[in-house]
Structures are given as structure tokens and as C-alpha cells.
Amino acid sequence: MNLCMLTALNRPHELKLHVRGAINDGWSVEEIMEVLLQTAIYCGVPAALDSTRVAREALKELNISLDGAVISEMACLAAIG
């Protein structure tokens, strides 16, 4: 829920913190990206793309492999288009 709200409120710094928290709580990369994909519908594509970029940065900082995860901005656009 926090990831959705922070996306809607355009709070990238807080979003990054909560992405880290989600990983620490046992969320998978796929689960995080699915949440952000859903925000494209309710918050708009620009907000979802920005949040996806922030999440990718947070995951890279944690040295989490992004291979195999649906995390590209184009995947987000294709899913709703």
C-alpha cells in the first residue's frame, strides 16, 4: 500500500526507502514491480514510470539482480496499452 501511495504522491525519496523495506520484509522483485504496474492505471503512466525507475535504482543499490523481472518501463506501457 505504501508503494502505491508514495507513487501517487510523487515522493521518490520515500519510495526508495519503502522499496528497501519491502525487500527486507521478504517481497520479491516481481511483487514490487507488479504493485508499480498497477499504479499506472490508477495514478497515471508518468507516475508509474518514475516510480519504476526509482525502484530499479534502489534494487541496484542493494545488489539485487534485475534479470528475469518484469521491470522495464516499456513493459509497464505495454501492459496498459
C-alpha positions as CSV (number, residue, x, y, z in Angstrom):
1,M,0.0,0.0,0.0
2,N,2.8,2.4,0.8
3,L,4.4,1.9,-2.6
4,C,1.1,2.9,-4.2
5,M,0.6,5.9,-2.1
6,L,4.1,7.2,-2.5
7,T,3.8,6.8,-6.2
8,A,0.5,8.8,-6.2
9,L,2.0,11.5,-4.1
10,N,5.2,11.7,-6.2
11,R,7.6,11.0,-3.3
12,P,10.6,9.3,-4.9
13,H,13.0,9.5,-1.9
14,E,10.4,7.9,0.4
15,L,9.5,5.4,-2.3
16,K,13.2,4.3,-2.4
17,L,13.2,3.7,1.3
18,H,10.0,1.7,1.2
19,V,11.3,-0.4,-1.7
20,R,14.2,-1.3,0.5
21,G,11.8,-2.1,3.3
22,A,9.7,-4.3,1.1
23,I,12.8,-6.3,0.2
24,N,13.7,-6.6,3.9
25,D,10.1,-7.8,4.6
26,G,10.5,-10.6,2.0
27,W,8.9,-9.2,-1.1
28,S,10.2,-10.4,-4.4
29,V,11.3,-8.0,-7.2
30,E,8.3,-9.2,-9.2
31,E,5.8,-8.4,-6.4
32,I,7.2,-4.8,-6.1
33,M,7.1,-4.3,-9.9
34,E,3.5,-5.7,-10.1
35,V,2.4,-3.1,-7.5
36,L,4.1,-0.3,-9.5
37,L,2.5,-1.7,-12.7
38,Q,-1.0,-1.4,-11.1
39,T,-0.2,2.3,-10.2
40,A,0.0,3.1,-13.9
41,I,-3.8,2.5,-14.2
42,Y,-4.8,4.5,-11.1
43,C,-2.0,7.1,-10.8
44,G,-1.0,7.6,-14.4
45,V,1.7,6.2,-16.6
46,P,4.2,9.0,-15.9
47,A,4.0,8.4,-12.1
48,A,4.4,4.7,-12.6
49,L,7.4,5.1,-14.8
50,D,9.1,7.4,-12.4
51,S,8.5,5.0,-9.5
52,T,9.7,2.1,-11.6
53,R,13.0,4.0,-12.2
54,V,13.3,4.8,-8.5
55,A,12.7,1.1,-7.6
56,R,15.3,0.0,-10.1
57,E,17.8,2.3,-8.5
58,A,17.0,1.0,-5.0
59,L,17.3,-2.6,-6.2
60,K,20.7,-1.9,-7.9
61,E,22.0,-0.3,-4.7
62,L,21.0,-3.5,-2.8
63,N,22.9,-5.5,-5.5
64,I,19.7,-7.4,-6.4
65,S,19.7,-8.9,-9.8
66,L,17.1,-7.5,-12.1
67,D,17.3,-10.3,-14.6
68,G,14.0,-12.1,-15.2
69,A,11.9,-9.5,-13.5
70,V,9.3,-7.5,-15.5
71,I,10.8,-4.1,-14.7
72,S,11.2,-2.3,-17.9
73,E,9.4,1.0,-18.5
74,M,8.2,-0.4,-21.8
75,A,6.7,-3.4,-20.2
76,C,4.7,-1.0,-18.0
77,L,3.4,0.9,-21.0
78,A,2.7,-2.3,-23.0
79,A,0.6,-3.8,-20.1
80,I,-1.8,-0.9,-20.1
81,G,-1.8,0.0,-23.8
